[in-house]
């Protein structure tokens, strides 16, 4: 369960960063994409923080893995970066 949750958080962060970094992307779109990718049942209490910068866009996905042993909750926080697409002069 923990491996599935960590892999889900990684994939969601990567998807969110790529969506925000796209040429017409926004942080809000990246956040929506990250939340949709993380909502597969492996994580609970999912939070996302997506930022679109002029050169780098980043997404952080934080969530708690579904507990195999309820007394030992495991929380994952994964950040992914992507270069922001933009037009430049040659």
C-alpha positions, -999 to +999 in steps of 0.1 A: +000+000+000+028+024+009+046+019-024+014+025-043+007+057-024+042+070-029+041+062-067+007+079-069+020+110-053+051+111-076+029+107-107+004+133-096+032+158-089+048+152-123+014+155-141+006+187-122+040+203-129+037+194-166+002+208-169+012+241-152+043+244-173+025+240-207+025+270-230-010+281-220-010+264-186-019+279-153-012+269-116-050+263-112-050+238-141-019+221-127-036+218-093-067+203-109-046+178-129-025+168-098-057+163-077-073+142-104-042+120-107-038+116-070-075+106-065-071+068-072-078+056-037-042+052-024-040+085-007-061+102+020-061+139+029-045+150-004-031+186-007-014+202-037+007+233-041+013+242-077+034+272-088+040+285-123+071+305-126+087+323-156+113+295-160+103+266-137+069+253-127+066+231-097+040+209-081+040+194-046+015+167-037+011+157+000-011+129+012-014+102+038-012+066+026-042+044+034-032+027+067-023-010+068-017-006+105-040+023+117-016+033+145+012+042+121+001+067+095+026+074+067+026+107+049+042+114+016+052+148+002+066+148-034+077+177-055+082+177-092+096+205-114+092+212-152+106+239-174+079+265-182+071+266-219+074+301-234+081+319-266+115+335-269+132+357-295+159+339-315 
